[in-house]
């Protein structure tokens, strides 16, 4: 409780300071008030007005994020579908809209480091005929259109606080345009502009993306990896481990081995991937560590599994166990093979069975339930 309260307090103080900083920048940039006058107001009887400016600044920034992320993802959706792609899922923060049996349903799902995601099914065409440019560019295009609509409002005679709010909205939009429209990697993950350039020149990365999108669509429809086309599952020796799109191919390959319960072969694949952990983005490293630990337990290599399941990985599992069914499978294995607590393992299985419909990746759910049932028999 004390730790949680301390985090909330630090967050509150950080928010106030950030709000004051944003307000100070906006007031000095877009009004005749100087920085020294703004600071003087904080020390004078106008402190209440300055504090209100800080609150407006923070609230405007948060509201801008809440509006612009859906706008960005909607841009991907519209441009992707105009390019021939079909709707699969649309996620804003941890809420995902997915079509099931012809109806839109809502599921909770999240990916660390992302505020949203639009996943579509590529058109059934030869690889070199599948367009990727507009799908990737749609988000930035949507942000540019919104900026073009809102920015002229700053020329109107607005209330100072309204002017501040609109200025922050435009500034936030510009930041999103730059961070997605200028080719770069953020946290090891290529942004939209980086992917446009990469997919244009790298056929292997494009093929990997198409396999990832198609397998994702089938998993969400309830298809297990073992029932997907064989041609998608090939282990390549020339993987660029610094390219997250190419790394997805061996991950998909190994996931099928897990679904087929070929533990020793799956273990070797995950060991090979884990040996490249210094080149792979952290999200994938965490996933590989989880699956490797599971396969090690299934081959009774519990000591090595226990080493992999350190505090960091266990926190990762706890954070995603309610949105990723594979984490329930892993928790069941930990209870069974590391804790020697068969009753707890059954409790995890029964709890997962009762809540299976709330998970997004129903193909994984079917696979994980079958594996857990096999473990407990």
Secondary structure, 3 states (H helix, E strand, C coil): CHHHHHHHHHHHHHHHHHHHHHHHHHHHHHCCCCHHHHHHHHHCCCHHHHHHHHHHHHHHHHHHHHHHHHHHHHHHHHHHHHCCCEEEEEEECCEEEEEECCEEEEEECCCCCCCEEEEEECCCCCHHHCCCHHHHHHHHHHHHHHHHHHHHHHHCCCCHHHHHHHHHHHHHHHHHHHHHHCCCEECCEECHHHHHHHHHHCHHHHHHHHHHHHHHHHHHCCCCHHHCCHHHCCCCCCCCCCCHHHHHHHHHHHHHHHHCCCHHHHHHHHHHHHCCCCCCCHHHHHHHHHHHHHHHHHCCCHHHHHHHCCHHHHHHHHHHCCCCHHHHHHHHHHHHHHCCCHHHHHHHHHHHHHCHHHCCCHHHHHHHHHHHHHHHC
